[in-house]
Amino acid sequence: MATKEFREGPRSGSDAAAGKTVLAVPFADRLVMFVGIPVLVLLLGLGLPALARWALSWDTALPFKPVFRFVGAIDKPWEIAVNLTIWLLLALVVVFTAARESMRVTVSDADMRVEKDDQVRTFARDDVSAVFLDGKKLVVLDQRSRQVLRDTHEASRSTLAEGFRRHGYPWHDSDPYADLFKPWSAGSAELPETADDVLAARQSALRTKAQPEVRSLAATLEKMGYVVRDEGTRQFWRPLVKS
């Protein structure tokens, strides 16, 4: 039987009522992302010409030998500078792409703001019935138990729990409706044919890793009154529950 019990932290006082808690990529991870990766890439760019020249000295045939010759020929100061600039630009593209794709959640007593991929979504506190982690995915349920948010967040469980409880959100240590989920199999007598067809199409999308289609079909299922979650390429479903 699903439970609606949760541990709720004390609401903020009047001085902190307008305060917000930002839940983003941890500082150590940001340090690695913005400092460690560029430094590593620069070292790689600096060392590759020497490694290429060393490889060319072998008495064995090398695949793509012209590439080794091109890289190994980089030895003049201006060539090294251009080479490192190219590597640094590539590193910065990777870093800023990763930063843009990481999820940032700003929590207040009134609502929560989710930013990812240059998109912003806002959920009112009163519309949220449960918040929990499913593996590394942060899940937010509305008052009908629909998954209005299910996405990866890099912060630790304790950090997320403290941040949400600080503003009075119903944080759960696990999915409060976990016992309602059932594994999907084609032709299930417990599902209407239309929902079964959507799950079948979604199964194919999961196998081909077509994520936009996977998300779109999950939204279609919720309109039919069902929630779906995945374990690898296995699907589990449950009916919506009114709070």
VENTAHU-V597082 format. One record per pair of residues at least 6 apart in sequence whose C-alpha atoms are under 7 Angstrom apart, sorted by the first residue. I is the first residue (numbers start at 1). J is the second residue. If there is no record, write none. Layout:
# VENTAHU-V597082
i: (I & I)
j: (J & J)
This chain:
# VENTAHU-V597082
i: (1 & 2 & 2 & 2 & 2 & 3 & 3 & 4 & 6 & 6 & 6 & 7 & 7 & 7 & 8 & 8 & 8 & 8 & 8 & 9 & 9 & 9 & 10 & 10 & 11 & 11 & 11 & 12 & 12 & 17 & 19 & 20 & 20 & 20 & 21 & 21 & 21 & 21 & 22 & 22 & 22 & 23 & 23 & 23 & 23 & 24 & 24 & 24 & 24 & 25 & 25 & 26 & 33 & 34 & 37 & 38 & 38 & 38 & 41 & 41 & 41 & 42 & 42 & 42 & 45 & 45 & 45 & 46 & 49 & 49 & 49 & 50 & 52 & 52 & 52 & 53 & 74 & 100 & 100 & 100 & 101 & 101 & 102 & 103 & 103 & 103 & 104 & 104 & 104 & 105 & 105 & 105 & 105 & 106 & 106 & 106 & 107 & 107 & 108 & 109 & 109 & 109 & 110 & 110 & 111 & 111 & 111 & 111 & 112 & 112 & 112 & 112 & 113 & 113 & 113 & 113 & 114 & 114 & 114 & 115 & 127 & 127 & 128 & 128 & 128 & 128 & 129 & 129 & 129 & 129 & 130 & 130 & 130 & 130 & 130 & 131 & 131 & 131 & 131 & 131 & 131 & 132 & 132 & 132 & 132 & 132 & 132 & 132 & 132 & 133 & 133 & 136 & 136 & 137 & 137 & 137 & 137 & 138 & 138 & 138 & 138 & 139 & 139 & 139 & 139 & 140 & 140 & 140 & 140 & 141 & 141 & 142 & 143 & 143 & 144 & 144 & 144 & 144 & 145 & 145 & 145 & 146 & 146 & 146 & 161 & 164 & 165 & 180 & 181 & 181 & 181 & 182 & 182 & 182 & 183 & 183 & 183 & 184 & 184 & 184 & 186 & 186 & 187 & 195 & 198 & 202 & 202 & 205 & 205 & 206 & 206 & 207 & 218 & 221 & 225 & 225 & 226 & 226 & 226 & 226 & 227 & 227 & 227 & 227 & 228 & 228 & 228 & 228 & 229 & 229 & 229 & 230)
j: (179 & 176 & 177 & 179 & 180 & 176 & 177 & 176 & 170 & 171 & 172 & 170 & 171 & 172 & 165 & 168 & 169 & 170 & 171 & 165 & 166 & 168 & 166 & 168 & 166 & 167 & 168 & 166 & 167 & 109 & 108 & 106 & 107 & 108 & 106 & 107 & 108 & 163 & 105 & 106 & 107 & 104 & 105 & 106 & 160 & 103 & 104 & 105 & 155 & 154 & 155 & 155 & 95 & 95 & 91 & 88 & 91 & 92 & 87 & 88 & 91 & 84 & 87 & 88 & 83 & 84 & 87 & 84 & 71 & 72 & 74 & 72 & 68 & 71 & 72 & 72 & 80 & 116 & 117 & 118 & 116 & 117 & 116 & 115 & 116 & 153 & 114 & 115 & 116 & 112 & 113 & 114 & 115 & 112 & 113 & 114 & 113 & 164 & 167 & 125 & 167 & 168 & 124 & 125 & 122 & 123 & 124 & 125 & 122 & 123 & 124 & 125 & 120 & 121 & 122 & 123 & 120 & 121 & 122 & 121 & 142 & 143 & 140 & 141 & 142 & 143 & 141 & 142 & 143 & 170 & 140 & 141 & 170 & 171 & 172 & 139 & 140 & 141 & 170 & 171 & 172 & 138 & 139 & 140 & 171 & 172 & 173 & 174 & 175 & 139 & 174 & 152 & 153 & 150 & 151 & 152 & 153 & 150 & 151 & 152 & 153 & 147 & 149 & 150 & 151 & 147 & 148 & 149 & 150 & 147 & 148 & 148 & 242 & 243 & 240 & 241 & 242 & 243 & 240 & 241 & 242 & 222 & 227 & 240 & 171 & 171 & 171 & 238 & 236 & 237 & 238 & 236 & 237 & 238 & 235 & 236 & 237 & 235 & 236 & 237 & 196 & 200 & 196 & 221 & 217 & 214 & 217 & 213 & 214 & 214 & 233 & 233 & 228 & 227 & 239 & 240 & 237 & 238 & 239 & 240 & 237 & 238 & 239 & 240 & 235 & 236 & 237 & 238 & 235 & 236 & 237 & 236)
